[in-house]
Amino acid sequence: MENNELYIGLDIGTTKIVAMIGIVNEYGKLKIVGIGKSKSLGVHRGVVNNITQTIQSIQLAVEEAEENSDFKIDKVVVGIAGQHIRSLQHSDYVTRENSDQVIDKDDIDKLINQVYKLVMLPGEEIIHVLPQDYKVDAQGEIKEPIGMFGSRVEANFHVVVGQVSSIKNIARCVKSAGIDFDGITLEPLASADAVLSQEEKEAGVALIDIGGGTTDLAIFKDGIIKHTAVIPFGGNIITEDIKEGCSIIEKQAELLKIKFGSAWPGENKDNEIVSIPGLRGRDPKEITLKNLSKIINARIIEIIEQVFIEIKNYGHDEQKKKLIAGIVLTGGGSQLKHLKQCVELVTGMDTRLGQPNEHLAGNNSIEISDPTFATAVGLVMNSMNRKKINNNKKDFSDDDISDKSNIEKNNSDFSRSVFEKFTDKIKNFLENAE
């Protein structure tokens, strides 16, 4: 099988690094054929803090995925998150010189390029510019202006900003691990692709991806991304709290959390006790499950409240912006017992657990219903969409394009140009840094 039929995602997380290989089966559905997982040793809260260890972890994950699938990994789409990511809303417009001609891709590109020129804080750079809706002359709430007439095109944008040094470090690690860097995308967007349905995105939904080092939020309404945020707390901070609160080592705290942990203290009776082996000849420690749940609950409530502030900042309280589909939880931290009830109590919103096998082939030989793999599956889907857009570009010949397909081609080119600008910058940086 040729390499161009492979779709590969690399999720560089705080607790684990996942390399995932997908192919399209005979029914046009994405099938995962290889997964490699390694412990992430050089990443803290989504940010690389040890280049050598991160490179080794990437190589281990990639080798395992290659062994599992008998395919060779050459290019990957990488996800980025981390506490340095922030987002903002911005409006901009262009005045067209020739209003007798229809609005085309060049007009939209001109508008987007203007947004890329926004002045950011030192060290920050714009990663994604995501158009929300357009206004042509006096007519508002337009989803697709290409093909319309008008002299002034205005748009609202969701702009995602990140620390350029952190992103360059991730790209450098991938390159140094001997893999080509195919693209970069925001992890909350990748997770959303994997676990949300189109109906939920239309109705309004908040995706909460609880990872090891960070909790990512992506809000959709009317099928469009409306808000993104990265909260610098995740499952690791809960483990840390258990370690401190129960005076035990980290390994034991993590095991306690996974095996006996619950986000709801009410369900444990006072006499339910776990015995933890003592260190080097010391007596075992007895820990009540009620206390364990109280420690977990306190931190979970804090994380959810921070996420809920972001949901309110988006404007969930306004009737027009209401998130009818509620909340979808995913990521490794979402598997905590009774978390769903806890989220519903704090936010008052309907909640479900999101599993990443929603858009995959039904006969997947590899079991990936685990929410831990949501981002990796989303990155594989992103890789597939990228190649589709690139192939569409090659397939078009200018002679036989009708107006309709011309508009569709413009749209696919346009969506590529929005996402590729930043990737191209990073690629140039890597080539020059050799």
Summary of the structure (lengths in Angstrom):
residues: 434
radius of gyration: 23.1
end to end distance: 31.4
largest distance: 86.1
contacts: 1520
relative contact order: 0.15
helix: 44%
strand: 28%
